[in-house]
Amino acid sequence: EECRVALRNERRDANEEIKKLEKDKQLSLDEAKKATEQVQKKTDDFVAEVDKLLVAKEKEIMSV
């Protein structure tokens, strides 16, 4: 669970940075939207990996 929280915190930080760049006119609305979608996709990928590792670890613990 701590890992998921850390991933969500990183996603929040990245999204805040994207919003700041958009506000400062360094990113267009379309670029900001695309960047936010990419951040979300990466977050989802990492959460899925964490879940996979968790299932494997649970199996290992239950087999002992």
C-alpha positions as CSV (number, residue, x, y, z in Angstrom):
1,E,0.0,0.0,0.0
2,E,2.9,2.4,0.8
3,C,4.1,1.9,-2.8
4,R,0.8,2.8,-4.2
5,V,0.6,5.9,-2.1
6,A,4.1,6.9,-3.2
7,L,3.1,6.4,-6.9
8,R,0.0,8.6,-6.4
9,N,2.1,11.3,-4.7
10,E,4.5,11.3,-7.7
11,R,1.5,11.5,-10.1
12,R,0.1,14.4,-8.2
13,D,3.5,16.2,-8.3
14,A,3.9,15.6,-12.0
15,N,0.4,16.9,-12.7
16,E,1.0,20.0,-10.6
17,E,4.2,20.6,-12.6
18,I,2.3,20.2,-15.9
19,K,-0.4,22.7,-14.7
20,K,2.3,25.2,-13.7
21,L,4.0,24.9,-17.2
22,E,0.6,25.3,-18.8
23,K,-0.1,28.4,-16.7
24,D,3.3,29.8,-17.6
25,K,2.4,29.3,-21.3
26,Q,5.3,26.8,-21.7
27,L,2.8,24.1,-22.7
28,S,-0.3,24.4,-24.8
29,L,-3.6,23.0,-23.6
30,D,-3.2,20.0,-25.9
31,E,0.4,19.3,-24.8
32,A,-0.7,19.5,-21.1
33,K,-3.6,17.1,-21.7
34,K,-1.3,14.7,-23.5
35,A,1.3,14.9,-20.8
36,T,-1.3,14.3,-18.1
37,E,-2.6,11.3,-20.0
38,Q,1.0,9.9,-20.2
39,V,1.5,10.4,-16.5
40,Q,-1.7,8.6,-15.8
41,K,-0.8,5.7,-18.1
42,K,2.7,5.3,-16.5
43,T,1.1,5.4,-13.0
44,D,-1.4,2.7,-14.1
45,D,1.4,0.6,-15.5
46,F,3.4,0.9,-12.2
47,V,0.4,0.1,-10.0
48,A,-0.3,-3.0,-12.1
49,E,3.3,-4.1,-11.7
50,V,3.0,-3.5,-7.9
51,D,-0.2,-5.6,-7.8
52,K,1.5,-8.4,-9.8
53,L,4.4,-8.4,-7.3
54,L,2.0,-8.4,-4.4
55,V,0.1,-11.4,-5.7
56,A,3.4,-13.3,-6.2
57,K,4.5,-12.5,-2.7
58,E,1.2,-13.5,-1.2
59,K,1.5,-16.9,-3.1
60,E,5.0,-17.3,-1.7
61,I,4.0,-16.6,1.8
62,M,0.9,-18.9,1.7
63,S,3.0,-21.8,0.3
64,V,5.3,-21.8,3.3
